[in-house]
């Protein structure tokens, strides 16, 4: 399959649309360090629980994060098989290529 063939598949667009909003990026990076409940994430990120819940639902639907019940709580964790390596790759790219040239980074 050539590179253009991938562009015809809507799943690729959905993937990038799902991770693009800043709040979802913040959630992914927060979950990179440890699994958390929605309330823990809300406190960690300083955001309303409802805003976090909305974004968690989208990330869960695309299996970017996983959710497991723990008593009355639902504990969210990053998909370690696919998303964690992707985040590490993004971190490497940003460190090597974006810190100097991007006007928004480092502000």
Rosetta constraint file for C-alpha pairs under 8 A:
AtomPair CA 1 CA 5 HARMONIC 6.07 0.50
AtomPair CA 1 CA 6 HARMONIC 7.49 0.50
AtomPair CA 2 CA 6 HARMONIC 7.18 0.50
AtomPair CA 3 CA 7 HARMONIC 7.09 0.50
AtomPair CA 4 CA 8 HARMONIC 7.03 0.50
AtomPair CA 5 CA 9 HARMONIC 7.33 0.50
AtomPair CA 6 CA 12 HARMONIC 7.35 0.50
AtomPair CA 7 CA 12 HARMONIC 6.99 0.50
AtomPair CA 7 CA 13 HARMONIC 7.84 0.50
AtomPair CA 9 CA 13 HARMONIC 7.63 0.50
AtomPair CA 10 CA 14 HARMONIC 6.20 0.50
AtomPair CA 11 CA 15 HARMONIC 6.05 0.50
AtomPair CA 12 CA 16 HARMONIC 6.57 0.50
AtomPair CA 13 CA 17 HARMONIC 6.04 0.50
AtomPair CA 14 CA 18 HARMONIC 5.93 0.50
AtomPair CA 15 CA 19 HARMONIC 6.53 0.50
AtomPair CA 15 CA 62 HARMONIC 7.25 0.50
AtomPair CA 16 CA 20 HARMONIC 5.83 0.50
AtomPair CA 17 CA 21 HARMONIC 7.55 0.50
AtomPair CA 18 CA 24 HARMONIC 7.77 0.50
AtomPair CA 18 CA 58 HARMONIC 6.80 0.50
AtomPair CA 18 CA 59 HARMONIC 6.76 0.50
AtomPair CA 18 CA 62 HARMONIC 7.64 0.50
AtomPair CA 19 CA 24 HARMONIC 5.88 0.50
AtomPair CA 19 CA 25 HARMONIC 6.20 0.50
AtomPair CA 19 CA 59 HARMONIC 7.54 0.50
AtomPair CA 20 CA 24 HARMONIC 7.07 0.50
AtomPair CA 20 CA 25 HARMONIC 6.93 0.50
AtomPair CA 21 CA 25 HARMONIC 6.55 0.50
AtomPair CA 22 CA 26 HARMONIC 6.23 0.50
AtomPair CA 23 CA 27 HARMONIC 6.22 0.50
AtomPair CA 23 CA 52 HARMONIC 7.93 0.50
AtomPair CA 23 CA 55 HARMONIC 7.34 0.50
AtomPair CA 24 CA 28 HARMONIC 6.15 0.50
AtomPair CA 24 CA 55 HARMONIC 6.12 0.50
AtomPair CA 24 CA 56 HARMONIC 7.70 0.50
AtomPair CA 24 CA 59 HARMONIC 7.44 0.50
AtomPair CA 25 CA 29 HARMONIC 6.18 0.50
AtomPair CA 26 CA 30 HARMONIC 6.05 0.50
AtomPair CA 26 CA 45 HARMONIC 7.63 0.50
AtomPair CA 27 CA 31 HARMONIC 6.11 0.50
AtomPair CA 27 CA 41 HARMONIC 7.38 0.50
AtomPair CA 27 CA 45 HARMONIC 7.90 0.50
AtomPair CA 27 CA 56 HARMONIC 7.96 0.50
AtomPair CA 28 CA 32 HARMONIC 6.14 0.50
AtomPair CA 28 CA 65 HARMONIC 7.85 0.50
AtomPair CA 28 CA 78 HARMONIC 6.60 0.50
AtomPair CA 29 CA 33 HARMONIC 7.29 0.50
AtomPair CA 29 CA 87 HARMONIC 7.77 0.50
AtomPair CA 30 CA 34 HARMONIC 7.16 0.50
AtomPair CA 30 CA 41 HARMONIC 7.54 0.50
AtomPair CA 30 CA 44 HARMONIC 7.94 0.50
AtomPair CA 31 CA 35 HARMONIC 5.51 0.50
AtomPair CA 31 CA 36 HARMONIC 6.88 0.50
AtomPair CA 31 CA 76 HARMONIC 7.45 0.50
AtomPair CA 31 CA 77 HARMONIC 5.64 0.50
AtomPair CA 31 CA 78 HARMONIC 5.60 0.50
AtomPair CA 32 CA 77 HARMONIC 7.63 0.50
AtomPair CA 32 CA 78 HARMONIC 6.12 0.50
AtomPair CA 32 CA 84 HARMONIC 6.84 0.50
AtomPair CA 34 CA 77 HARMONIC 6.96 0.50
AtomPair CA 35 CA 75 HARMONIC 6.29 0.50
AtomPair CA 35 CA 76 HARMONIC 5.41 0.50
AtomPair CA 35 CA 77 HARMONIC 4.45 0.50
AtomPair CA 35 CA 78 HARMONIC 7.36 0.50
AtomPair CA 36 CA 40 HARMONIC 5.68 0.50
AtomPair CA 36 CA 41 HARMONIC 6.11 0.50
AtomPair CA 36 CA 75 HARMONIC 5.26 0.50
AtomPair CA 36 CA 76 HARMONIC 5.36 0.50
AtomPair CA 36 CA 77 HARMONIC 6.74 0.50
AtomPair CA 37 CA 41 HARMONIC 6.20 0.50
AtomPair CA 37 CA 73 HARMONIC 6.53 0.50
AtomPair CA 37 CA 74 HARMONIC 5.73 0.50
AtomPair CA 37 CA 75 HARMONIC 4.53 0.50
AtomPair CA 37 CA 76 HARMONIC 5.91 0.50
AtomPair CA 38 CA 42 HARMONIC 6.07 0.50
AtomPair CA 38 CA 49 HARMONIC 6.53 0.50
AtomPair CA 38 CA 52 HARMONIC 6.64 0.50
AtomPair CA 38 CA 53 HARMONIC 6.46 0.50
AtomPair CA 38 CA 74 HARMONIC 7.41 0.50
AtomPair CA 38 CA 75 HARMONIC 7.43 0.50
AtomPair CA 38 CA 76 HARMONIC 7.56 0.50
AtomPair CA 39 CA 43 HARMONIC 6.20 0.50
AtomPair CA 39 CA 49 HARMONIC 6.18 0.50
AtomPair CA 40 CA 44 HARMONIC 6.01 0.50
AtomPair CA 41 CA 45 HARMONIC 5.93 0.50
AtomPair CA 41 CA 52 HARMONIC 7.27 0.50
AtomPair CA 42 CA 46 HARMONIC 5.59 0.50
AtomPair CA 42 CA 47 HARMONIC 4.96 0.50
AtomPair CA 42 CA 48 HARMONIC 5.86 0.50
AtomPair CA 42 CA 49 HARMONIC 5.28 0.50
AtomPair CA 42 CA 52 HARMONIC 6.25 0.50
AtomPair CA 43 CA 47 HARMONIC 6.73 0.50
AtomPair CA 47 CA 51 HARMONIC 6.91 0.50
AtomPair CA 47 CA 52 HARMONIC 6.97 0.50
AtomPair CA 48 CA 52 HARMONIC 6.50 0.50
AtomPair CA 49 CA 53 HARMONIC 6.05 0.50
AtomPair CA 50 CA 54 HARMONIC 6.19 0.50
AtomPair CA 51 CA 55 HARMONIC 6.49 0.50
AtomPair CA 52 CA 56 HARMONIC 6.04 0.50
AtomPair CA 53 CA 57 HARMONIC 6.20 0.50
AtomPair CA 54 CA 58 HARMONIC 6.77 0.50
AtomPair CA 55 CA 59 HARMONIC 6.30 0.50
AtomPair CA 56 CA 60 HARMONIC 5.92 0.50
AtomPair CA 56 CA 65 HARMONIC 7.90 0.50
AtomPair CA 57 CA 61 HARMONIC 6.09 0.50
AtomPair CA 58 CA 62 HARMONIC 6.62 0.50
AtomPair CA 59 CA 63 HARMONIC 6.25 0.50
AtomPair CA 59 CA 64 HARMONIC 5.26 0.50
AtomPair CA 59 CA 65 HARMONIC 5.85 0.50
AtomPair CA 60 CA 64 HARMONIC 5.91 0.50
AtomPair CA 60 CA 65 HARMONIC 5.19 0.50
AtomPair CA 60 CA 66 HARMONIC 6.16 0.50
AtomPair CA 60 CA 67 HARMONIC 7.39 0.50
AtomPair CA 63 CA 79 HARMONIC 7.08 0.50
AtomPair CA 64 CA 78 HARMONIC 6.48 0.50
AtomPair CA 64 CA 79 HARMONIC 5.47 0.50
AtomPair CA 64 CA 82 HARMONIC 7.92 0.50
AtomPair CA 64 CA 83 HARMONIC 6.14 0.50
AtomPair CA 65 CA 76 HARMONIC 6.58 0.50
AtomPair CA 65 CA 77 HARMONIC 5.52 0.50
AtomPair CA 65 CA 78 HARMONIC 4.36 0.50
AtomPair CA 65 CA 79 HARMONIC 4.87 0.50
AtomPair CA 65 CA 83 HARMONIC 7.98 0.50
AtomPair CA 66 CA 76 HARMONIC 5.61 0.50
AtomPair CA 66 CA 77 HARMONIC 5.25 0.50
AtomPair CA 66 CA 78 HARMONIC 6.11 0.50
AtomPair CA 66 CA 79 HARMONIC 6.04 0.50
AtomPair CA 67 CA 74 HARMONIC 6.25 0.50
AtomPair CA 67 CA 75 HARMONIC 5.46 0.50
AtomPair CA 67 CA 76 HARMONIC 4.50 0.50
AtomPair CA 67 CA 77 HARMONIC 6.40 0.50
AtomPair CA 68 CA 74 HARMONIC 5.59 0.50
AtomPair CA 68 CA 75 HARMONIC 5.26 0.50
AtomPair CA 68 CA 76 HARMONIC 6.64 0.50
AtomPair CA 69 CA 73 HARMONIC 5.86 0.50
AtomPair CA 69 CA 74 HARMONIC 4.43 0.50
AtomPair CA 69 CA 75 HARMONIC 6.07 0.50
AtomPair CA 70 CA 74 HARMONIC 5.85 0.50
AtomPair CA 70 CA 75 HARMONIC 6.54 0.50
AtomPair CA 78 CA 83 HARMONIC 6.74 0.50
AtomPair CA 78 CA 84 HARMONIC 6.67 0.50
AtomPair CA 79 CA 83 HARMONIC 5.26 0.50
AtomPair CA 79 CA 84 HARMONIC 6.30 0.50
AtomPair CA 80 CA 84 HARMONIC 4.92 0.50
AtomPair CA 80 CA 85 HARMONIC 7.25 0.50
AtomPair CA 81 CA 85 HARMONIC 7.14 0.50
AtomPair CA 82 CA 86 HARMONIC 6.43 0.50
AtomPair CA 83 CA 87 HARMONIC 6.15 0.50
AtomPair CA 84 CA 88 HARMONIC 6.27 0.50
AtomPair CA 85 CA 89 HARMONIC 6.18 0.50
AtomPair CA 86 CA 90 HARMONIC 6.21 0.50
AtomPair CA 87 CA 91 HARMONIC 6.10 0.50
AtomPair CA 88 CA 92 HARMONIC 6.21 0.50
AtomPair CA 89 CA 93 HARMONIC 6.14 0.50
AtomPair CA 90 CA 94 HARMONIC 6.05 0.50
AtomPair CA 91 CA 95 HARMONIC 6.05 0.50
AtomPair CA 92 CA 96 HARMONIC 6.10 0.50
AtomPair CA 93 CA 97 HARMONIC 5.64 0.50
AtomPair CA 93 CA 98 HARMONIC 7.13 0.50
AtomPair CA 94 CA 98 HARMONIC 4.62 0.50
AtomPair CA 94 CA 99 HARMONIC 6.20 0.50
AtomPair CA 95 CA 99 HARMONIC 5.95 0.50
AtomPair CA 97 CA 101 HARMONIC 7.28 0.50
AtomPair CA 98 CA 102 HARMONIC 5.29 0.50
AtomPair CA 98 CA 105 HARMONIC 7.44 0.50
AtomPair CA 99 CA 105 HARMONIC 5.98 0.50
AtomPair CA 99 CA 106 HARMONIC 6.89 0.50
AtomPair CA 103 CA 107 HARMONIC 7.87 0.50
